[in-house]
Amino acid sequence: MSQEVFTGESFSGPKVSRSSAIWMAFPARKSVMRAQYAALGNIRRIRGDYIHAMTVARVNTKGARRWQAGHPWIYRTDVTERPMVDAGAVLVHDTRGKPLGWSLWSPLSEISLRLLDRNPDAIIDQAWWDERIASSIARRVPLEDHTNALRLVHGEADGCPSLICDRYDQWLVVQFMSAGLERFREEILTSLRSLVEPAGILARNDVSLRAKEGLPRETTILFGDVPREIEVHEYGVKFLAAPWTGQKTGAFLDQRENRHFVGTVARGRALDCFSYHGSFALHLAKKATHVTALDASGPALMRAAENAAKNSLTNISFVEANAFDYLRDKEREGITFDTIVLDPPAFAKTRNALPAALRGYKDINLRAIRLLAPGGLLYTASCSFHLTKSLFLEMLQSAASDSGRRVAIRAFTGQPLDHPEVLTIPETGYIKGALLEVMD
Ligand code: SAH
């Protein structure tokens, strides 16, 4: 068995630091002590604390290689010895007993381990979370000139696995998406309260992922109060976010820069399909002569109309319809547009859904290309993780080919600064977008 240690009779988050604190108290003697513990067995009494090996996970070579390759997850099938404790933080060992670092531990999940810190001597305590979250927030500073609605923590990409924290003006919306992370709820809230000084923190823990972790799905206030609607702004455009009931944590912050970019090139008659609360439409309306904001959701469009009024924009009309039908009808009617935006929901929620999703993406893109006047612009996006960048491009090539028109790529876009896509963690990246120009 492993010689690695943990204090306390039963596991709970903060106690992680106590075991490490013992090591820290005797840094020079650490290796000697480790050897002694190994020789003495699993359980020893040191300074009144029980120290035992229950909080160690042992992983096979495949699991260890994932960490070496820069990916923080180790799956259940690669854990050869499971820690005998509840969810929380555990030390991870390779097959030979070499410590690889600290990890979140989710006993029920397929993703058993999520890397926290490669340093086996790290102390996962309040100071650790303060430092990790502070550096994540510091990375966003350049965005603060442009918006007050931004993601402060993007989970694994910011070294805080399974944690999401979005800021809407003076309020925060968080998501704790693993059992291991839940054990650090108090530390994380303390960090956020001291670093951001928010007026309130809402947990949008209603995501289905939590069920896989054995966690309840709920939307609850964790601190202060959070209004039903919050007025925020991005690049000079004001809009209402709906933290309690809106999609994601209340708005789609991940397309902010793309909305701004498309707003700068828009012209003529514009169409924003899948508009939600008018997100792209509000930006398009600054340059286009007229914008049609289309969505299947009536309540989303009602907010879109409120948003248009907030920005004193009078050149947007709102259409509640199915985008597939609408595009087909307009083609039949022979109507053309100069600018079209397609930002649909993820058609491919699973890998198995990919073939049908590809047909859906191609269908709307082909129809949009056909609807554009010569020189017209199409900004098209996909937020399906399973649709890779190359598949997305292939689908667009195929749509362009079927349209019989010459279509140029003016730009290929991705995620903004506050949603970092880490190259070694593909799951952190999901948005791809392209600005296409129909040349003839
Ligand atoms: N472009 C938005 C995000 C869109 S999310 C932004 O930047 O904020 C996807 C939207 O598509 C949702 O508002 C949903 O109501 C809408 N939707 C889903 N299926 C649809 C369909 N078949 N036709 C029209 N809208 C649809």
Residues whose N, C-alpha, C, O or C-beta is under 5 A from the ligand:
A	BS01	SAH	F252 Q255 F274 S275 Y276 S279 F280 L294 D295 A296 S297 A300 A321 N322 A323 F324 D343 P344 P345
